[in-house]
């Protein structure tokens, strides 16, 4: 029986997403394929966050390096991240440790049965990661363009005048921003990691200090 681990991730920290379905699907797959789930790593964090700042991802990498783990199961490639460089970093670490990465929705894995790198899967991962990265940039560009056109026509973007969130609501909505602020990460870097505007991060900082 092969020893494997599961890694699951969702982006939202406000309760609108959960990773339980990912874990359930992967546990069922493991059971059907004579695999023993040694450990499950799951977290709620943005996919654009750098690997080093994703606690459970780092814990998973350390675990597979220290234990006799043969495979890591993920539901889809985007669970590893949404930037090409960060995804490929994880894949390279897995390859170097002779740990296969199985991608459930593609039904493929990074290593062959002899632990050699599967070149077809490697190429597919690189292409898909870059396509996801390009899609994210295009969506962001469209949003910025849409907001700009709307403002140019006299429209106003944002909350209605007089609307104000209470402290608890803000802290719950921006948990990742709060965590990074408490680590003394700069506002500009937090914006890059989370995609949250500098003004919003400043407001969150005022509440937390």
Residue pairs with C-beta under 8 A, 6 or more apart in sequence:
1 34
1 35
1 36
2 34
2 35
2 36
2 70
2 71
3 35
3 36
3 38
3 67
3 68
3 69
3 70
4 30
4 35
4 36
4 37
4 38
4 69
4 70
4 71
4 72
4 73
4 102
5 37
5 38
5 39
5 40
5 41
5 60
5 63
5 64
5 69
5 71
5 72
5 73
6 22
6 23
6 26
6 27
6 30
6 37
6 39
6 40
6 41
6 42
6 72
6 73
6 74
7 41
7 42
7 56
7 57
7 60
7 72
7 73
7 74
7 79
7 80
8 19
8 22
8 23
8 26
8 40
8 41
8 42
8 43
8 74
8 75
8 79
9 19
9 22
9 42
9 43
9 44
9 45
9 47
9 54
9 56
9 57
9 79
9 80
10 17
10 18
10 19
10 22
10 44
11 17
11 44
11 45
11 46
11 47
12 44
13 44
13 45
13 173
13 175
13 176
14 172
14 173
14 175
17 44
19 42
19 43
19 44
22 42
22 75
22 79
23 40
23 42
25 75
25 104
26 73
26 74
26 75
26 104
27 37
27 40
29 35
29 73
29 104
30 36
30 37
30 73
35 71
38 67
38 69
39 60
39 63
41 56
41 57
41 59
41 60
41 63
42 56
43 54
43 55
43 56
43 57
45 54
45 55
45 56
45 176
46 176
46 193
46 194
46 195
47 78
47 79
47 81
47 82
47 83
48 81
48 82
48 83
48 136
48 192
48 193
48 194
48 195
49 81
49 176
49 193
49 194
50 86
50 193
51 57
51 58
51 81
51 86
51 89
51 90
52 58
53 180
53 193
57 80
57 90
60 72
61 90
61 93
63 69
64 72
64 94
64 97
64 99
65 93
65 97
69 99
70 99
70 100
71 99
71 100
71 101
71 102
71 109
72 94
72 99
72 100
72 101
72 102
73 102
73 104
74 80
74 101
74 102
74 103
74 104
75 103
75 104
75 105
76 103
76 104
76 105
76 106
77 87
77 103
77 106
77 125
77 128
77 129
77 132
78 132
80 86
80 87
80 90
80 91
81 87
81 90
82 132
82 133
82 136
83 129
83 133
84 126
84 129
84 130
84 132
84 133
87 125
87 129
88 125
88 126
88 129
90 101
91 101
91 110
91 122
91 125
94 100
94 101
94 110
95 110
95 111
95 117
98 111
98 115
99 111
100 109
100 110
100 111
100 115
101 109
101 110
101 111
102 108
102 109
103 109
103 121
103 125
106 124
108 118
108 120
108 121
108 124
109 118
109 121
110 117
110 118
110 121
110 122
110 125
111 117
111 118
112 118
147 157
150 157
151 157
165 173
167 207
170 203
170 204
170 207
171 178
171 204
171 207
171 208
174 196
174 200
174 201
174 204
176 193
176 194
177 190
177 194
177 196
177 200
177 201
177 204
178 204
178 208
180 189
180 190
180 193
180 194
181 190
181 201
181 204
181 205
181 208
182 208
185 193
187 198
187 201
187 202
187 205
188 198
190 196
190 201
191 197
191 198
191 201
194 201
